[in-house]
Amino acid sequence: MNLIHIPTNKGVKVVMPQNIIRIEASSSYCKVYFDNEYPLTVAKILHWFEEKLSDDFFYRIHRTHLVNRHFISEVSADYKLTLLNGEQFQVSKRKKNLFRSKVA
């Protein structure tokens, strides 16, 4: 995976996509959660990240969540994801078919 350059209020942060656990959208901002450092809040919409990150590794499971597939530990029958850190997220109704096709 290529490096991603994320503009922040303190300059550009260069990150390796494999260190991103998930990205959560909130209005015009996104909070990027890493496996090796504190979360980063940036003034970018989730679609910006979706375009920059490979859809082979990152799944849009909800209008507010983009998840790295390497951090998914379990997917239940009702499409509830459990991440390696124990967090759980529900795949939205609209994203279930797309998610099913990527995971299968």
N, C-alpha and C positions, 0 to 999 in steps of 0.2 A: 504494500500500500504506500502511496505517496504521502508526503507531509502535507498538512493543511495549515494555511496561514489565517489565523483568526484575528481580525482587527479588534482591539480593545481600547479603553480610554487611556491606557499607558503605552500604546504602541501596538505592534503586531506580535502575537504569540504564535510560535511555530510548535505544532503538536503532531505526534504520531497517532493516526486514527485508531490503531490497535490499543491505545491507552484510554480511549473514550468508552465509558460503560454505557452511557445514555445521554440524550439531550432532551430537555423538557422545555416546551414553549410556554410563555406567559405574555400575551399581548405582543408587543414588538420586541420583546427580549427573549433570550434563551439562556438556560442554565445548563452548562456542560459539566457532566460528572465524570471524573477520571478515576482510574484505579491506583494512581500513584501520587495524587496531589489533591488539594482542595478544589471544590467546584468553582467554576468561572461563569460570571453573568456577563453577557455581551448584548449589544443592541443590534441583533440580527434576528430575522425570522427563521422559523424551522425549515422553510423551503430552501433558504440559502444553504444550510447545512446538507440538506437532502441532495442538492445539486453537486456539492463538493465531495461528498462521501459515496463510496461505492455501494450500490444497492445489493451487491453480493454479500456484503458484510453488515450492512445497516438496514433494519426493517422499520418502516413507518407503521406502527401498530395502532396509532390513534392520532387525532389531529394535533395533539400536544406532545406526542412521544416518538422519538427515534431511538431504537435500541440496537446495540452491537450484538450480533448473533453469538459471538464468542463468549459472552457473559450470561447467556441464557442457560440455566441449569435444568429447567423442566418446563414442559408445556402440558397443562392439564387438558382433559377432554373438552372442557368448556372454554378453551383458549385463554386461560389465565397463565401468564408467564411468571416464572420465578427466576430471579437473577442469582448469580453466585453469591452476592452479598445479602441475599434474603429478601430483597424488595420484590413486591408482586405488582403486576400490571395486567389489566384486562385488555385483550385485543378488541377493538371496536367492531361492531356489526359490519360496517362497511369495509373494513380492512381484512376480515376473516378469510375471504376467498383468495385474495392476493397473498396473504400470509401463508395459507395452506399450500399454495402452489410453490412458494419459495422454500418452505420447510420440507415438503415431501420429496 
